[in-house]
Amino acid sequence: MENRADEAAASDIARDGPLTPFDKYVVPEIPVLYRVGLGLTHQHADAEDLVQETLIRAYRAIDRFDGAHPRAWLFTIMRHAHLNRLRVRSAMLLADGDGAADILDRIGPPVPAAEDVVVGGLFEAVTEESLAALSDKHRRVVQLVDIEGLSYQEAADELGVPRGTVMSRLHRARSRIRADLARAGLAPRKKGM
C-alpha cells in the first residue's frame, strides 16, 4: 500500500463532498492499520488481507461507532480479526494430522496484539516518567481529567481557572506525553518530530 495512493484517495473523497463517518474516521487510519497489520503478520500479503478484513468489519459496524477514539476502535477490530485468522489457521493445521505439530512448532507463538504491547511495562514506565516531568499545573490537569475522569468544567472549578485554561494545559501536557512515547517508539511520530 502506497502512502501516495492513500493520500490521493483521501483528497478525492474531500473533493467529492461531505465525508461519511467511514471516510472521516476509518480512511485516514489505513496507513497505520497497514503498519500494525504488517507487524502482526510479518507478510505484506497477509497484512493487506488483515487490513481489508478490518475495513470490511469497520464498514459494517460504522453506524454503531460513536466517533470517539477511532484508532483504538480499529485496532480492536484488527486484533479480533487477526485472532480469528490464527484460530482458523491452527484448526486447519491440526486437522491435517501427522505434520501439524511440527508446523505449529515452526511458526511459533502468535505475535502479541498491539494493545498487549502498549499496556506492557515500557509504555507504563515512559508514561509515568513523562507525567512526573510535567509542571505541577499540567500534571494536575491530567490527573483530574484523564485519570479521575472529571469534565473540563469540573476540573476548571476544582483548580479555580477558566475552562479554556484547563483545555490548553491538557493539550500541552498530552502533547508532551505523546512526544515522549514517540521518542521511545511507543507511539506514531508526527511529521517534524
N, C-alpha and C positions, 0 to 999 in steps of 0.2 A: 504494500500500500504506500503510495507516494504522498508526501505532505502537500505537494503542489496540487495533486488531484483532489485531495480533501479540501484544500483552501478554495480551489475553483468551484467545487460543488457547493461549499458554504456561500461563496459570493453569488452563485447562480440562484440559490434559494433566497438570499437577501434581495436580489433584484426582482424576483417574481412576485413579491407581495408579502403580506403578513405571515409571520412564522407560525407553523403549527407547534404544539407542545413537543412533538418528536424532533422537529427541526431546531427548536430552541434549546432543549435540554440534552438531547442524545447526540445529534450530529456533531456538535463541537467536541465531544469526548471520544470520537472514533480513533484519532491517533493515539490517545492514551490507552484506550482499550486494546489496541493492537500491540502496543509495547508490553502491557501487562499479560496479554494472551501469549505473546512470544516468550515471556519469562516463565509462564506456566507450562507451555507445551514444548519449548525448545525447538520447534519446527515451524517454518514460515507457513506452510500449507495448513497445518493443524491450528496455528494461531488465527489464520484467516477464517477457517471454519468455525472456530470458537467465537470470534467476533461476530460473524454472521448469525450464529445461533443466538448470541446475546442480543443483537439488534432486533431479531425477529421476536424474541420474548419481550423485549422492551416495547416494541411497537404494539404488541397485543395488550400490554398492561399499561400503556401510557395514560389511559383515561382514569386509572386508579392512582396515578402518581401525583403527589401534592406539590411538586416543584421544588421541594427542599432537598438539598444535597444530592444532585443528580449523579455525580461521580460515585458516591458511596452506594447509591441505589443500583447503578450499572455494575459496579464491582460485585455486589451481592448476586445479581443475576448471573454474571460471568462465573463466579465461584460455583454456584449451583449447577450451571451448565457443564462446567469442567468436571465436577464430581460425578455428575450423571454419565458423562462420556467415559470417565475412568471405570465406573461400575459396569457399564455395558462392555467395555473392552476386557475387563477382568473376567466377567461372566463368560464371554466368548472364548477366552483363553482357557479357562477352567473346563469348559465343555469339550475342549479339544482332546483332553486325555493325557497321554504319556508325557509330552513335552511341555505341558502347561506350567509346571512348577519351575522348570529351567528358564522359561521365558520370563516368568514373574521375577525370578532371582536376577536376571539380567537387566530388566527395566528399572529395578529398584523401587524405593518408596515413592509415593506421589510427591510432587513439589508442593510445599506449603502454600496455602491460599494467601492472597495479598494481605487480608486483614490479620492473619496469623503473624505475618512478618511485622506489620505495623504495630501490633499490640505487644510485640516482643520487648525484651529488656532494653535494647538500644534505643528504641523510639521513646520509651518512658524516661530513660536517663537523659537523653538530649532535651526532651520537653521540660523536665524538671530543672535542668541547668539553665535553659533559656528563660524559664519563668522566674527563677531565682535572680537572674541577671537584670531583669526589668526593674525600673524605678518603682518605688512604693506605690505611686499613684496609678501606674499602668498595671502592676501586679494585682492591686486591689480590685480594679475594674474587671480583670479577667476572672478573678476568684468569684466575684459577685454574679457576673453574667454567665460565664462559661462553666463554672464549677457548681455554683449554688443555684443556677437557673433563674435568677431574677430578670425581670424585663429591664429594658433600658431606663424606663421611668422609675422603676423601683430602685435600681442602682443609683440613679441620679438623686433620688430622695435620701437614700442611705448615706451618700457621700456629700450631700449638700451642694451639688453642682448642677448646671443645666444638662438636660438630656443630650444635647449636641456634644457637650464635653465628654460625656460617657462614650458616645459613639466614636468620637475622634480618638480618644485614648484606647479604646478597644481595637479600633482599626490599626493603630500604630503597634500595639502590643502583639496582635495576631500576625502582623507583617513581620515583626522581628522573630517571633517563634517560627513562622513558616520559613524564613530565610535560614535560621539555624538548622532546621530539619533538612532543608535543601542542601546546605553545605555538608551535612552528614550523609547525604544520599538517600534520605528517607522521604523526600517529597519532590515533586517535579520542580525544576528550576524555571523561573520566569526569564524571558529574554533579557540579557543585560546583567544577569547576576553572576 
